[in-house]
Amino acid sequence: MIRVVIAELRKLRRPSLLLGTIATVGGLTALFTSIVFLMIDSESGNGERGERISANELSNPAGLIYGFELVGVFLGIVSLCIFASQTAQEYSLGTLRNLLVRQPSRMKILAGKFVAMKLFALVMVLFAGALSIAISYALAGRAKVDTTSWGTSAAMQLLFENTLNIFISTLCYGAFGMILGLLLRSRISAIAVGVLWNLILENILGALVKSTVKWLPGFNFQNLSSGGGLNSSYKHSLAISLGYLIIGGGLAAILFKRRDVAN
Amino acid sequence: MEKAAISATDLTKIYGSRAALSHGSFEVPMGSICGFVGPNGSGKTTTIRMLLGLISPSGGTATVLGESIAHPEKYLPKVGAMIEGPAFYPGLSGRENLKVLAELGGFPLSRVNELLTKVDLAERGGSKFKTYSLGMKQRLGIAAALLPNPELLILDEPTNGLDPSGIQEVRGIIRDLADTGTTVFVSSHILSELEMICEYLVMLREGKVIFSGRTQELLSGQKPLIIAKPEYEVDLAFLAEKLKDAGFKIKIVEGTLHIDAAKEVSATINRMAFEAGITLASINVVLPTLEETFFEMTGENK
């Protein structure tokens, strides 16, 4: 399987994907983190869904990670797109047959791809975290935010937990994208369905029938990213997310293993 | 027959109500170059995909290098393949594409440059695959198939998109590999190419194997054609009439008479022309080419 991981990483570090991802993640991180500090006095708010976060609140240890936490969900969506695209492209480009001739174990191909993309997602999350912290420090003075408590062990603990939560959430979004890629076998369809479902359809569904929120995959992935508490507990979201991914992943894996590669 | 590199018995693949391959039985001897021919949709690519473990058969069995196709992991490390044209990642260079496959198969990365040189892509190895011409893509596909230093090479239309010198190069590569003992199983639409290099042939029509054996055996089993050309074209119709009266099957093609008959009959024809006072400028016995045999056997039109 290690050979599959190494081969997959070569594809993932191609300049167009790597630079594109850095630019997207960097741009989103800079945007969300800057909003927190630059719009601190804005009437329309500087936090999630118009919430106002004061300079005092940002001076707490949690102020260090506020921008990073905001961008977490979007990292998940980026991850969904990458996982879906990297998986579905093997069908649309016809390269799956080359992979399977060189590595006939389909489960090794699948597992190797997932591990490689996990590593890619980890780098993406760490990059976003580092950039968000750098921007937070750079803008704190201008927003009159005291950064003394940001260096404490409590802040470090929060940073670690937040990074882990965002990473777990990006993995869930990514696995969701990979499942769509395997099922739909088209990059455009997999990305479109994944993004539409998570950003639009779930919101509509949640607004129409509020009780569904707790049970929808996207809401639970999002809840994991923010450490729980949006509409349900972290444990509940973890269990629901795992349930979706085990069932969906199992179904996709069975199809991938048994389906003829005829394109 | 010698030890088989590929052996199929009643191999069948059914899609819905249509049999893409029906009870296909054939053998490809070890160390031979074997052509795989048939009209479009006759089941060639389906057969190749089954041999490579990409699709599972609906019935029958097959072995590749002595191993059942139910366990492709046992023989694929010794098999090189290019199926239905080259498929690579457009955003990666030719070299990077080969490295992906080398890493996946556990082959030394040093093979990559060696093979790029072999297929004349060393200079363009760093360019993105999407910038390659069809011929260059095809050559990269052949390089990828050669990565494992294969005991068996399966090529599906390897000369598609290649110019005459490219076709000649591929022919050279195939012959070189055969000289080192590699078995080559190659499908192509350019039957004259296959006739030049293949000692064995497997021929398909509508999902059925209609011939499997030595190329020579196939061609020698076909009726030869005697082509006679009178010195003066005005004698053509008269000679044709005389030969028809003698019971020969005649066709007039571009100032010549095409006579379906055994080659021994050419002397009789020459004599008949002489007795009728006609001098023949030439008389030749021509064996049908593989292409003509193919059209005859498959009922395809040129």
Interface residues (C-beta under 8 A of the other chain):
Chain A: R3 V4 I6 A7 R10 K11 R14 S16 L17 Q89 L93 G94 T95 R97 N98 L99 L100 V101 R102 Q103 P104 S105 R258 D260 V261 A262
Chain B: R49 L52 G53 L54 I55 S56 P72 E73 L76 V79 A81 I83 E84 G85 A87 F88 Y89 P90 G91 L92 E96 K99 V100 L101 E103 L104 G105 G106 A144 L147
